Protein backbone atom coordinates (compact mmCIF):
# COMPACT_ATOMS: atom_id res chain seq x y z
CA UNK A 1 0.00 0.00 0.00
CA UNK A 2 2.87 2.37 0.85
CA UNK A 3 4.54 1.56 -2.51
CA UNK A 4 1.37 2.56 -4.34
CA UNK A 5 1.22 5.89 -2.48
CA UNK A 6 4.91 6.53 -3.18
CA UNK A 7 4.48 5.73 -6.88
CA UNK A 8 1.43 8.03 -7.11
CA UNK A 9 3.39 10.87 -5.50
CA UNK A 10 6.24 10.50 -7.96
CA UNK A 11 3.81 10.68 -10.89
CA UNK A 12 2.30 13.90 -9.49
CA UNK A 13 5.74 15.53 -9.06
CA UNK A 14 6.84 14.57 -12.61
CA UNK A 15 3.60 15.94 -14.08
CA UNK A 16 4.00 19.22 -12.17
CA UNK A 17 7.58 19.64 -13.42
CA UNK A 18 6.55 19.00 -17.05
CA UNK A 19 3.67 21.47 -16.92
CA UNK A 20 5.86 23.99 -15.10
CA UNK A 21 8.29 23.92 -18.08
CA UNK A 22 5.66 24.09 -20.81
CA UNK A 23 3.29 26.67 -19.43
CA UNK A 24 5.66 29.73 -19.77
CA UNK A 25 6.43 28.85 -23.41
CA UNK A 26 2.78 28.53 -24.26
CA UNK A 27 2.13 31.85 -22.54
CA UNK A 28 4.88 33.52 -24.60
CA UNK A 29 3.46 32.16 -27.86
CA UNK A 30 0.06 33.26 -26.76
CA UNK A 31 1.38 36.79 -26.17
CA UNK A 32 2.88 37.00 -29.71
CA UNK A 33 -0.26 35.62 -31.30
CA UNK A 34 -2.40 37.93 -29.22
CA UNK A 35 -0.24 40.95 -30.23
CA UNK A 36 -0.61 40.18 -33.93
CA UNK A 37 -4.32 39.57 -33.61
CA UNK A 38 -4.78 42.84 -31.75
CA UNK A 39 -2.82 44.67 -34.49
CA UNK A 40 -5.08 43.23 -37.21
CA UNK A 41 -8.16 44.03 -35.13
CA UNK A 42 -6.92 47.59 -34.68
CA UNK A 43 -6.30 48.01 -38.44
CA UNK A 44 -9.79 46.74 -39.28
CA UNK A 45 -11.30 49.02 -36.65
CA UNK A 46 -9.46 52.10 -37.95
CA UNK A 47 -10.42 51.34 -41.56
CA UNK A 48 -14.06 51.13 -40.52
CA UNK A 49 -14.09 54.77 -39.41
CA UNK A 50 -11.32 56.34 -41.52
CA UNK A 51 -12.62 55.30 -44.92
CA UNK A 52 -15.11 57.87 -46.29
CA UNK A 53 -18.76 57.16 -45.43
CA UNK A 54 -21.96 59.10 -44.92
CA UNK A 55 -22.14 58.73 -41.12
CA UNK A 56 -18.63 59.39 -39.80
CA UNK A 57 -16.78 62.56 -40.85
CA UNK A 58 -13.52 64.15 -39.64
CA UNK A 59 -12.96 67.84 -39.04
CA UNK A 60 -9.21 67.34 -39.63
CA UNK A 61 -8.57 65.54 -42.96
CA UNK A 62 -4.80 65.88 -42.48
CA UNK A 63 -4.69 63.60 -39.45
CA UNK A 64 -6.80 61.05 -41.33
CA UNK A 65 -4.16 61.12 -44.07
CA UNK A 66 -1.40 60.43 -41.52
CA UNK A 67 -3.33 57.53 -39.96
CA UNK A 68 -3.87 56.05 -43.44
CA UNK A 69 -0.10 56.22 -43.95
CA UNK A 70 0.46 54.29 -40.69
CA UNK A 71 -2.00 51.60 -41.82
CA UNK A 72 -0.25 51.34 -45.19
CA UNK A 73 3.14 50.96 -43.43
CA UNK A 74 1.80 48.24 -41.11
CA UNK A 75 0.17 46.26 -43.92
CA UNK A 76 3.10 46.40 -46.36
CA UNK A 77 6.84 45.89 -46.21
CA UNK A 78 9.19 48.81 -45.37
CA UNK A 79 10.19 50.96 -48.35
CA UNK A 80 13.88 49.91 -48.12
CA UNK A 81 12.92 46.23 -48.37
CA UNK A 82 10.69 46.99 -51.35
CA UNK A 83 13.52 48.89 -53.13
CA UNK A 84 16.05 46.06 -52.56
CA UNK A 85 13.68 43.37 -53.83
CA UNK A 86 12.60 45.49 -56.79
CA UNK A 87 16.21 46.16 -57.87
CA UNK A 88 17.03 42.44 -57.57
CA UNK A 89 14.11 41.54 -59.85
CA UNK A 90 15.01 44.29 -62.36
CA UNK A 91 18.51 42.80 -62.79
CA UNK A 92 17.17 39.42 -63.93
CA UNK A 93 17.65 38.53 -67.59
CA UNK A 94 14.77 39.23 -70.02
CA UNK A 95 12.79 40.92 -67.23
CA UNK A 96 9.44 42.51 -68.13
CA UNK A 97 6.91 44.26 -65.92
CA UNK A 98 3.89 43.19 -67.97
CA UNK A 99 3.19 41.08 -71.03
CA UNK A 100 0.36 40.56 -73.47
CA UNK A 101 -0.54 37.66 -75.77
CA UNK A 102 -0.78 38.48 -79.49
CA UNK A 103 -4.44 37.45 -79.65
CA UNK A 104 -5.35 40.35 -77.33
CA UNK A 105 -4.20 43.02 -79.82
CA UNK A 106 -7.34 45.13 -80.20
CA UNK A 107 -6.25 47.09 -83.27
CA UNK A 108 -5.06 44.26 -85.49
CA UNK A 109 -6.64 45.83 -88.58
CA UNK A 110 -4.20 48.76 -88.23
CA UNK A 111 -1.15 46.47 -88.35
CA UNK A 112 0.61 46.95 -91.72
CA UNK A 113 0.24 43.83 -93.87
CA UNK A 114 -2.54 42.26 -91.77
CA UNK A 115 -5.32 40.59 -93.85
CA UNK A 116 -8.84 40.83 -92.43
CA UNK A 117 -11.34 38.00 -92.82
CA UNK A 118 -13.28 39.72 -95.68
CA UNK A 119 -9.98 40.29 -97.50
CA UNK A 120 -9.05 36.62 -97.13
CA UNK A 121 -12.46 35.57 -98.51
CA UNK A 122 -12.06 37.94 -101.44
CA UNK A 123 -8.59 36.56 -102.24
CA UNK A 124 -10.01 33.01 -102.13
CA UNK A 125 -12.79 34.01 -104.51
CA UNK A 126 -10.26 35.64 -106.86
CA UNK A 127 -8.21 32.43 -106.82
CA UNK A 128 -11.33 30.37 -107.54
CA UNK A 129 -12.28 32.59 -110.49
CA UNK A 130 -8.73 32.46 -111.83
CA UNK A 131 -8.76 28.65 -111.70
CA UNK A 132 -12.11 28.35 -113.47
CA UNK A 133 -11.15 30.90 -116.12
CA UNK A 134 -7.72 29.43 -116.77
CA UNK A 135 -8.42 25.71 -116.79
CA UNK A 136 -8.94 23.77 -120.03
CA UNK A 137 -11.73 21.27 -119.41
CA UNK A 138 -10.70 19.04 -122.28
CA UNK A 139 -7.17 18.66 -120.89
CA UNK A 140 -8.45 16.97 -117.73
CA UNK A 141 -7.84 13.21 -118.02
CA UNK A 142 -10.80 10.82 -117.55
CA UNK A 143 -10.77 7.56 -115.55
CA UNK A 144 -10.86 4.32 -117.47
CA UNK A 145 -14.09 3.16 -115.90
CA UNK A 146 -15.86 6.19 -117.37
CA UNK A 147 -14.88 5.44 -120.99
CA UNK A 148 -14.62 1.62 -120.82
CA UNK A 149 -17.98 0.94 -122.52
CA UNK A 150 -20.98 -1.17 -121.59
CA UNK A 151 -18.93 -4.36 -121.12
CA UNK A 152 -16.93 -2.76 -118.30
CA UNK A 153 -17.81 -2.02 -114.71
CA UNK A 154 -20.70 0.24 -115.66
CA UNK A 155 -23.11 -1.89 -117.69
CA UNK A 156 -25.72 0.85 -118.12
CA UNK A 157 -23.37 3.49 -119.55
CA UNK A 158 -24.98 3.22 -122.97
CA UNK A 159 -28.24 4.46 -121.49
CA UNK A 160 -26.64 7.63 -120.05
CA UNK A 161 -25.56 10.73 -121.76
CA UNK A 162 -21.80 10.22 -122.02
CA UNK A 163 -21.06 13.93 -122.61
CA UNK A 164 -22.99 15.01 -119.50
CA UNK A 165 -21.11 12.49 -117.37
CA UNK A 166 -17.74 13.64 -118.67
CA UNK A 167 -18.61 17.33 -118.07
CA UNK A 168 -19.86 16.63 -114.55
CA UNK A 169 -16.69 14.69 -113.69
CA UNK A 170 -14.40 17.42 -114.99
CA UNK A 171 -16.29 20.15 -113.07
CA UNK A 172 -16.03 18.06 -109.93
CA UNK A 173 -12.28 17.63 -110.45
CA UNK A 174 -11.83 21.40 -110.90
CA UNK A 175 -13.89 22.09 -107.77
CA UNK A 176 -11.78 19.71 -105.67
CA UNK A 177 -8.57 21.27 -107.02
CA UNK A 178 -9.86 24.84 -106.37
CA UNK A 179 -11.00 24.03 -102.82
CA UNK A 180 -7.58 22.54 -102.04
CA UNK A 181 -5.70 25.63 -103.28
CA UNK A 182 -8.10 27.97 -101.46
CA UNK A 183 -7.53 26.08 -98.21
CA UNK A 184 -3.75 26.39 -98.67
CA UNK A 185 -4.10 30.13 -99.38
CA UNK A 186 -6.29 30.62 -96.30
CA UNK A 187 -3.85 28.74 -94.06
CA UNK A 188 -0.88 30.70 -95.45
CA UNK A 189 -2.58 34.08 -94.88
CA UNK A 190 -3.66 33.11 -91.36
CA UNK A 191 -0.07 32.05 -90.54
CA UNK A 192 1.22 35.35 -91.96
CA UNK A 193 -1.32 37.28 -89.84
CA UNK A 194 -0.19 35.39 -86.75
CA UNK A 195 3.49 36.21 -87.35
CA UNK A 196 2.64 39.89 -87.97
CA UNK A 197 0.63 40.09 -84.75
CA UNK A 198 3.46 38.45 -82.77
CA UNK A 199 6.03 40.93 -84.13
CA UNK A 200 3.70 43.93 -83.68
CA UNK A 201 2.69 42.85 -80.17
CA UNK A 202 6.35 42.38 -79.13
CA UNK A 203 7.21 45.92 -80.26
CA UNK A 204 4.26 47.39 -78.33
CA UNK A 205 5.12 45.33 -75.22
CA UNK A 206 8.74 46.54 -75.35
CA UNK A 207 7.65 50.17 -75.71
CA UNK A 208 5.15 49.91 -72.83
CA UNK A 209 7.75 48.22 -70.60
CA UNK A 210 10.30 50.94 -71.46
CA UNK A 211 7.81 53.63 -70.40
CA UNK A 212 6.85 51.72 -67.23
CA UNK A 213 10.54 51.27 -66.35
CA UNK A 214 11.12 55.01 -66.87
CA UNK A 215 8.37 55.98 -64.41
CA UNK A 216 9.24 53.20 -61.92
CA UNK A 217 12.84 54.45 -61.79
CA UNK A 218 11.50 57.95 -61.13
CA UNK A 219 9.55 56.59 -58.15
CA UNK A 220 12.64 54.67 -56.96
CA UNK A 221 14.76 57.85 -57.06
CA UNK A 222 12.00 59.71 -55.21
CA UNK A 223 11.85 56.98 -52.54
CA UNK A 224 15.65 56.96 -52.07
CA UNK A 225 15.61 60.72 -51.39
CA UNK A 226 13.65 60.14 -48.18
CA UNK A 227 15.61 61.40 -45.19
CA UNK A 228 16.33 59.99 -41.71
CA UNK A 229 16.87 62.20 -38.64
CA UNK A 230 19.73 61.13 -36.34
CA UNK A 231 20.31 62.83 -32.97
CA UNK A 232 23.77 62.56 -31.40
CA UNK A 233 24.00 63.49 -27.71
CA UNK A 234 27.28 64.15 -25.94
CA UNK A 235 27.68 63.80 -22.16
CA UNK A 236 27.29 67.54 -21.80
CA UNK A 237 25.87 70.03 -24.20
CA UNK A 238 22.98 70.20 -26.62
CA UNK A 239 22.21 67.31 -29.00
CA UNK A 240 23.25 67.64 -32.63
CA UNK A 241 20.77 66.69 -35.34
CA UNK A 242 21.91 65.23 -38.66
CA UNK A 243 19.59 64.51 -41.57
CA UNK A 244 20.79 61.51 -43.59
CA UNK A 245 19.66 61.72 -47.19
CA UNK A 246 20.88 60.92 -50.70
CA UNK A 247 22.15 63.44 -53.26
CA UNK A 248 22.56 66.25 -50.71
CA UNK A 249 25.64 66.48 -48.52
CA UNK A 250 25.75 68.59 -45.38
CA UNK A 251 28.19 69.15 -42.50
CA UNK A 252 27.30 69.61 -38.82
CA UNK A 253 29.59 70.15 -35.83
CA UNK A 254 29.46 68.36 -32.48
CA UNK A 255 31.48 69.63 -29.52
CA UNK A 256 32.63 66.96 -27.06
CA UNK A 257 33.67 68.12 -23.58
CA UNK A 258 35.47 66.46 -20.70
CA UNK A 259 35.26 67.09 -16.98
CA UNK A 260 37.76 69.97 -17.27
CA UNK A 261 35.34 71.58 -19.77
CA UNK A 262 37.82 71.16 -22.63
CA UNK A 263 35.99 70.85 -25.95
CA UNK A 264 36.85 69.03 -29.16
CA UNK A 265 35.06 69.90 -32.42
CA UNK A 266 34.01 66.98 -34.59
CA UNK A 267 32.54 67.31 -38.08
CA UNK A 268 29.69 64.95 -38.98
CA UNK A 269 29.04 64.69 -42.73
CA UNK A 270 25.95 63.30 -44.41
CA UNK A 271 27.42 61.02 -47.12
CA UNK A 272 24.20 59.27 -48.11
CA UNK A 273 21.02 57.93 -46.54
CA UNK A 274 22.84 55.12 -44.72
CA UNK A 275 26.34 56.55 -44.12
CA UNK A 276 27.52 59.15 -41.61
CA UNK A 277 31.09 60.41 -41.93
CA UNK A 278 32.98 61.65 -38.84
CA UNK A 279 36.20 63.69 -38.88
CA UNK A 280 38.12 65.94 -36.50
CA UNK A 281 38.48 69.63 -37.38
CA UNK A 282 41.70 70.62 -39.16
CA UNK A 283 42.73 73.10 -36.46
CA UNK A 284 42.99 70.37 -33.81
CA UNK A 285 46.46 69.01 -32.99
CA UNK A 286 47.49 66.22 -30.61
CA UNK A 287 50.65 65.88 -28.56
CA UNK A 288 51.76 62.87 -26.57
CA UNK A 289 53.00 63.16 -23.00
CA UNK A 290 56.67 62.24 -22.76
CA UNK A 291 58.65 61.39 -19.67
CA UNK A 292 60.93 64.20 -18.66
CA UNK A 293 64.62 63.45 -18.72
CA UNK A 294 67.38 65.38 -17.01
CA UNK A 295 70.80 65.83 -18.48
CA UNK A 296 73.67 68.09 -17.73
CA UNK A 297 74.73 70.26 -20.65
CA UNK A 298 77.88 72.22 -21.16
CA UNK A 299 77.03 75.40 -23.01
CA UNK A 300 79.75 76.52 -25.32
CA UNK A 301 80.26 80.07 -26.35
CA UNK A 302 78.34 80.93 -29.48
CA UNK A 303 80.47 82.07 -32.39
CA UNK A 304 78.27 83.71 -35.03
CA UNK A 305 78.96 83.12 -38.73
CA UNK A 306 80.87 86.00 -40.15
CA UNK A 307 79.91 85.41 -43.80
CA UNK A 308 76.45 85.62 -45.35
CA UNK A 309 75.20 82.37 -46.85
CA UNK A 310 72.58 82.00 -49.55
CA UNK A 311 69.10 80.87 -48.50
CA UNK A 312 68.25 77.61 -50.19
CA UNK A 313 64.79 76.90 -51.56
CA UNK A 314 62.97 74.20 -49.65
CA UNK A 315 59.75 74.05 -51.69
CA UNK A 316 58.72 74.38 -55.33
CA UNK A 317 55.33 75.81 -56.28
CA UNK A 318 53.45 73.75 -58.90
CA UNK A 319 50.21 74.58 -60.68
CA UNK A 320 48.96 71.29 -62.16
CA UNK A 321 45.25 72.18 -62.19
CA UNK A 322 43.71 74.94 -64.29
CA UNK A 323 40.01 75.63 -63.69
CA UNK A 324 37.84 78.12 -65.51
CA UNK A 325 34.88 78.88 -67.68
CA UNK A 326 32.65 81.60 -69.04
CA UNK A 327 28.96 82.33 -69.29
CA UNK A 328 26.99 84.45 -71.74
CA UNK A 329 23.39 85.58 -71.27
CA UNK A 330 21.58 87.55 -73.96
CA UNK A 331 17.99 88.48 -74.63
CA UNK A 332 15.98 90.64 -77.02
CA UNK A 333 12.47 92.04 -76.44
CA UNK A 334 10.15 93.98 -78.77
CA UNK A 335 6.62 95.20 -78.00
CA UNK A 336 4.35 96.72 -80.68
CA UNK A 337 0.85 98.12 -80.21
CA UNK A 338 -1.06 99.88 -83.01
CA UNK A 339 2.19 100.26 -84.91
CA UNK A 340 1.31 101.73 -88.30
CA UNK A 341 4.41 100.42 -90.06
CA UNK A 342 3.56 96.86 -89.01
CA UNK A 343 5.49 94.21 -87.17
CA UNK A 344 5.06 91.72 -84.33
CA UNK A 345 6.02 91.66 -80.68
CA UNK A 346 8.80 89.22 -79.92
CA UNK A 347 11.07 87.99 -77.15
CA UNK A 348 14.18 85.80 -77.38
CA UNK A 349 16.66 84.47 -74.82
CA UNK A 350 19.97 82.60 -75.17
CA UNK A 351 22.34 81.33 -72.47
CA UNK A 352 25.71 79.66 -73.02
CA UNK A 353 27.76 78.15 -70.18
CA UNK A 354 31.23 76.69 -70.78
CA UNK A 355 33.63 75.25 -68.24
CA UNK A 356 36.90 73.36 -68.12
CA UNK A 357 39.12 71.55 -65.61
CA UNK A 358 42.58 70.67 -66.97
CA UNK A 359 45.43 68.82 -65.29
CA UNK A 360 48.96 68.69 -66.69
CA UNK A 361 52.49 67.78 -65.69
CA UNK A 362 55.61 66.76 -67.56
CA UNK A 363 54.10 63.49 -68.83
CA UNK A 364 50.32 63.57 -68.42
CA UNK A 365 47.54 65.81 -69.68
CA UNK A 366 43.92 65.43 -68.63
CA UNK A 367 41.44 67.86 -70.21
CA UNK A 368 37.76 68.06 -69.22
CA UNK A 369 35.30 70.45 -70.87
CA UNK A 370 31.57 70.96 -70.70
CA UNK A 371 29.15 73.14 -72.64
CA UNK A 372 25.49 73.93 -71.99
CA UNK A 373 23.43 75.94 -74.48
CA UNK A 374 19.77 76.87 -74.19
CA UNK A 375 17.73 79.35 -76.23
CA UNK A 376 14.05 80.21 -76.58
CA UNK A 377 12.04 82.58 -78.77
CA UNK A 378 8.45 83.78 -78.58
CA UNK A 379 6.75 85.97 -81.13
CA UNK A 380 3.23 87.26 -81.43
CA UNK A 381 0.86 87.11 -84.38
CA UNK A 382 -0.70 83.88 -85.59
CA UNK A 383 2.01 81.72 -83.99
CA UNK A 384 1.68 82.77 -80.33
CA UNK A 385 3.87 80.12 -78.66
CA UNK A 386 7.29 79.76 -77.09
CA UNK A 387 9.67 77.82 -79.31
CA UNK A 388 13.10 76.34 -78.62
CA UNK A 389 15.87 77.43 -80.99
CA UNK A 390 18.98 76.06 -79.23
CA UNK A 391 19.52 73.17 -76.80
CA UNK A 392 22.81 71.35 -76.24
CA UNK A 393 24.64 69.48 -73.49
CA UNK A 394 28.18 68.30 -74.34
CA UNK A 395 30.77 66.70 -72.03
CA UNK A 396 34.29 65.82 -73.22
CA UNK A 397 37.12 64.14 -71.27
CA UNK A 398 40.52 63.50 -72.88
CA UNK A 399 43.50 61.79 -71.21
CA UNK A 400 46.94 61.82 -72.84
CA UNK A 401 50.45 60.64 -72.07
CA UNK A 402 53.50 62.19 -73.72
CA UNK A 403 54.72 60.23 -76.76
CA UNK A 404 57.31 62.35 -78.58
CA UNK A 405 57.83 66.10 -78.93
CA UNK A 406 54.33 67.66 -79.06
CA UNK A 407 52.44 64.38 -79.61
CA UNK A 408 50.42 62.51 -76.99
CA UNK A 409 48.91 59.03 -76.89
CA UNK A 410 45.34 59.99 -76.07
CA UNK A 411 41.92 58.56 -75.32
CA UNK A 412 38.70 60.56 -75.29
CA UNK A 413 35.03 60.15 -74.38
CA UNK A 414 32.65 62.60 -76.09
CA UNK A 415 29.00 62.73 -74.97
CA UNK A 416 26.32 65.02 -76.44
CA UNK A 417 22.55 65.27 -75.92
CA UNK A 418 19.89 67.87 -75.06
CA UNK A 419 17.76 68.86 -72.05
CA UNK A 420 14.26 69.70 -73.32
CA UNK A 421 11.75 68.24 -75.77
CA UNK A 422 12.07 69.29 -79.40
CA UNK A 423 9.09 69.76 -81.72
CA UNK A 424 8.39 70.30 -85.39
CA UNK A 425 6.80 73.70 -84.80
CA UNK A 426 4.05 74.89 -84.85
CA UNK A 427 3.10 71.36 -83.69
CA UNK A 428 4.02 71.33 -79.98
CA UNK A 429 2.11 68.20 -78.99
CA UNK A 430 4.22 65.42 -80.53
CA UNK A 431 7.92 65.60 -79.54
CA UNK A 432 10.53 64.52 -82.07
CA UNK A 433 13.43 64.58 -79.57
CA UNK A 434 13.96 64.81 -75.80
CA UNK A 435 16.55 64.31 -73.06
CA UNK A 436 18.78 61.33 -73.98
CA UNK A 437 16.69 60.87 -77.14
CA UNK A 438 19.00 60.91 -78.96
CA UNK A 439 22.29 60.73 -77.07
CA UNK A 440 25.55 60.32 -78.99
CA UNK A 441 28.70 58.89 -77.38
CA UNK A 442 32.10 58.57 -79.08
CA UNK A 443 34.98 56.60 -77.55
CA UNK A 444 38.31 57.46 -79.26
CA UNK A 445 41.90 56.20 -79.12
CA UNK A 446 44.68 57.86 -81.11
CA UNK A 447 47.34 60.59 -81.25
CA UNK A 448 46.90 64.22 -80.20
CA UNK A 449 49.19 66.95 -81.59
CA UNK A 450 49.23 69.96 -79.24
CA UNK A 451 52.02 72.47 -79.88
CA UNK A 452 50.33 75.11 -77.68
CA UNK A 453 47.11 75.72 -75.78
CA UNK A 454 45.35 77.27 -78.82
CA UNK A 455 45.83 74.40 -81.31
CA UNK A 456 44.96 70.71 -81.14
CA UNK A 457 44.75 67.99 -83.81
CA UNK A 458 43.42 64.67 -82.54
CA UNK A 459 43.44 61.71 -84.96
CA UNK A 460 41.82 58.53 -83.63
CA UNK A 461 41.77 55.54 -86.01
CA UNK A 462 40.06 53.48 -83.29
CA UNK A 463 36.69 55.12 -82.69
CA UNK A 464 33.34 53.66 -81.63
CA UNK A 465 30.22 55.76 -82.10
CA UNK A 466 27.05 54.85 -80.21
CA UNK A 467 23.65 56.51 -80.79
CA UNK A 468 21.01 55.84 -78.11
CA UNK A 469 17.29 56.78 -77.87
CA UNK A 470 15.99 56.48 -74.30
CA UNK A 471 12.21 56.73 -74.82
CA UNK A 472 11.16 54.89 -77.97
CA UNK A 473 7.49 55.07 -76.92
CA UNK A 474 7.33 58.85 -77.57
CA UNK A 475 10.28 59.43 -79.92
CA UNK A 476 10.62 57.90 -83.41
CA UNK A 477 14.15 56.45 -83.25
CA UNK A 478 14.30 55.93 -87.02
CA UNK A 479 14.74 59.72 -87.41
CA UNK A 480 18.26 59.31 -86.03
CA UNK A 481 19.23 56.16 -87.91
CA UNK A 482 18.26 53.73 -85.12
CA UNK A 483 16.54 50.62 -86.55
CA UNK A 484 12.88 50.04 -85.67
CA UNK A 485 12.50 47.80 -82.62
CA UNK A 486 15.90 48.88 -81.20
CA UNK A 487 17.09 51.67 -78.89
CA UNK A 488 20.59 52.22 -80.27
CA UNK A 489 23.34 51.16 -82.67
CA UNK A 490 27.16 51.08 -82.87
CA UNK A 491 29.43 52.24 -85.68
CA UNK A 492 33.24 51.77 -85.90
CA UNK A 493 35.25 54.38 -87.74
CA UNK A 494 38.00 56.98 -88.00
CA UNK A 495 37.62 60.28 -86.14
CA UNK A 496 39.51 63.55 -86.58
CA UNK A 497 39.13 66.58 -84.26
CA UNK A 498 40.65 69.99 -85.04
CA UNK A 499 40.52 72.96 -82.67
CA UNK A 500 42.13 76.34 -83.34
CA UNK A 501 41.77 79.67 -81.55
CA UNK A 502 43.35 83.02 -82.39
CA UNK A 503 43.03 86.57 -81.07
CA UNK A 504 42.39 88.80 -84.09
CA UNK A 505 42.64 91.89 -81.89
CA UNK A 506 43.00 92.34 -78.12
CA UNK A 507 39.17 92.32 -77.92
CA UNK A 508 38.15 90.05 -80.84
CA UNK A 509 38.81 86.31 -80.94
CA UNK A 510 37.98 83.56 -83.42
CA UNK A 511 37.65 79.83 -82.61
CA UNK A 512 36.86 76.91 -84.91
CA UNK A 513 36.08 73.29 -84.01
CA UNK A 514 35.97 70.69 -86.78
CA UNK A 515 34.99 67.06 -86.14
CA UNK A 516 34.77 64.31 -88.76
CA UNK A 517 33.73 60.66 -88.34
CA UNK A 518 34.35 58.19 -91.21
CA UNK A 519 32.42 54.91 -90.98
CA UNK A 520 34.62 51.85 -91.66
CA UNK A 521 31.60 49.81 -92.81
CA UNK A 522 30.96 52.14 -95.77
CA UNK A 523 34.03 54.38 -96.12
CA UNK A 524 33.64 57.66 -98.05
CA UNK A 525 29.87 57.02 -98.22
CA UNK A 526 28.84 57.41 -94.58
CA UNK A 527 30.48 60.52 -93.10
CA UNK A 528 29.54 62.71 -90.11
CA UNK A 529 30.82 66.32 -90.03
CA UNK A 530 30.45 68.90 -87.22
CA UNK A 531 31.93 72.34 -87.89
CA UNK A 532 31.47 75.16 -85.40
CA UNK A 533 32.85 78.69 -85.94
CA UNK A 534 32.61 81.33 -83.22
CA UNK A 535 33.64 85.01 -83.23
CA UNK A 536 33.53 86.85 -79.88
CA UNK A 537 33.91 90.64 -79.65
CA UNK A 538 34.33 92.00 -76.12
CA UNK A 539 32.45 95.33 -76.19
CA UNK A 540 32.98 96.14 -72.49
CA UNK A 541 34.28 94.26 -69.47
CA UNK A 542 30.89 92.58 -68.98
CA UNK A 543 29.17 92.83 -72.40
CA UNK A 544 30.18 90.98 -75.54
CA UNK A 545 28.85 90.12 -78.98
CA UNK A 546 28.93 86.48 -80.12
CA UNK A 547 28.52 85.34 -83.72
CA UNK A 548 28.29 81.58 -84.27
CA UNK A 549 27.96 79.56 -87.50
CA UNK A 550 27.30 75.84 -86.94
CA UNK A 551 27.14 73.33 -89.81
CA UNK A 552 26.27 69.65 -89.35
CA UNK A 553 26.09 66.67 -91.71
CA UNK A 554 24.97 63.24 -90.43
CA UNK A 555 24.25 60.49 -92.95
CA UNK A 556 22.02 58.73 -90.40
CA UNK A 557 19.65 61.74 -90.15
CA UNK A 558 17.57 61.98 -93.33
CA UNK A 559 14.99 64.45 -94.66
CA UNK A 560 12.04 64.10 -97.02
CA UNK A 561 13.06 65.29 -100.50
CA UNK A 562 9.47 65.59 -101.72
CA UNK A 563 10.12 62.92 -104.37
CA UNK A 564 8.95 59.31 -104.64
CA UNK A 565 10.52 56.17 -106.08
CA UNK A 566 8.96 53.70 -108.53
CA UNK A 567 7.01 52.03 -105.71
CA UNK A 568 5.47 55.34 -104.64
CA UNK A 569 7.50 55.60 -101.41
CA UNK A 570 8.93 58.94 -100.26
CA UNK A 571 12.67 59.41 -100.83
CA UNK A 572 14.72 60.51 -97.81
CA UNK A 573 18.31 61.80 -98.04
CA UNK A 574 20.79 63.37 -95.60
CA UNK A 575 21.31 67.13 -95.94
CA UNK A 576 23.58 69.83 -94.56
CA UNK A 577 22.11 71.36 -91.40
CA UNK A 578 23.02 75.00 -90.73
CA UNK A 579 22.44 77.26 -87.73
CA UNK A 580 23.59 80.87 -87.31
CA UNK A 581 23.27 82.88 -84.10
CA UNK A 582 24.27 86.41 -83.14
CA UNK A 583 23.89 87.48 -79.53
CA UNK A 584 24.78 90.61 -77.57
CA UNK A 585 24.57 90.09 -73.84
CA UNK A 586 26.15 89.85 -70.44
CA UNK A 587 29.30 87.72 -70.08
CA UNK A 588 31.44 86.59 -67.17
CA UNK A 589 34.73 84.66 -67.07
CA UNK A 590 36.28 82.54 -64.34
CA UNK A 591 39.92 81.43 -64.29
CA UNK A 592 41.68 79.86 -61.32
CA UNK A 593 44.85 77.89 -60.80
CA UNK A 594 45.30 75.44 -57.94
CA UNK A 595 48.76 75.68 -56.40
CA UNK A 596 50.66 72.77 -54.88
CA UNK A 597 53.91 72.64 -52.93
CA UNK A 598 56.68 70.14 -53.70
CA UNK A 599 59.48 69.65 -51.21
CA UNK A 600 62.98 69.88 -52.68
CA UNK A 601 65.95 67.78 -51.66
PEHUPE-V948741 format. One record per run of one state. SS is the DSSP state (h for helix, s for strand, l for the rest). FROM is the first residue (numbers start at 0). TO is the last residue. If there is no record, write none. Layout:
ss/from/to
SS/FROM/TO
SS/FROM/TO
This chain:
ss/from/to
l/0/0
h/1/49
l/50/59
h/60/74
l/75/77
h/78/89
l/90/100
h/101/103
l/104/106
h/107/109
l/110/115
h/116/133
l/134/135
h/136/138
l/139/142
h/143/146
l/147/155
h/156/158
l/159/160
h/161/223
l/224/226
s/227/231
l/232/238
s/239/243
l/244/249
s/250/256
l/257/261
s/262/271
l/272/273
s/274/279
l/280/313
s/314/333
l/334/344
s/345/359
l/360/362
s/363/378
l/379/383
s/384/403
l/404/405
s/406/416
l/417/420
s/421/422
l/423/429
s/430/433
l/434/435
s/436/451
l/452/453
s/454/468
l/469/475
h/476/479
l/480/486
s/487/504
l/505/506
s/507/518
l/519/525
s/526/537
l/538/541
s/542/553
l/554/557
s/558/563
l/564/568
s/569/572
l/573/575
s/576/598
l/599/600
